[in-house]
Amino acid sequence: MAAMKPRTGDGPLEVVEEGRSIIMRVPLEGGGRLVVEITADEAAELREALGGVIKD
């Protein structure tokens, strides 16, 4: 799938809503970006998982 391919060039972390999906573009060390398509339920699970390891 084209959405799964890393993009060339660096850029900021981006999260956008496209239709029923959430598209997350994560910059990678060494260049490029990882593009992940997730649902709202998966995004909520990710938020919970990250909340368990992030210290304020």
Secondary structure, 3 states (H helix, E strand, C coil): CHHHCCECCCCCCEEEEECCEEEEEEECCCCCEEEEEECHHHHHHHHHHHHCCCCC
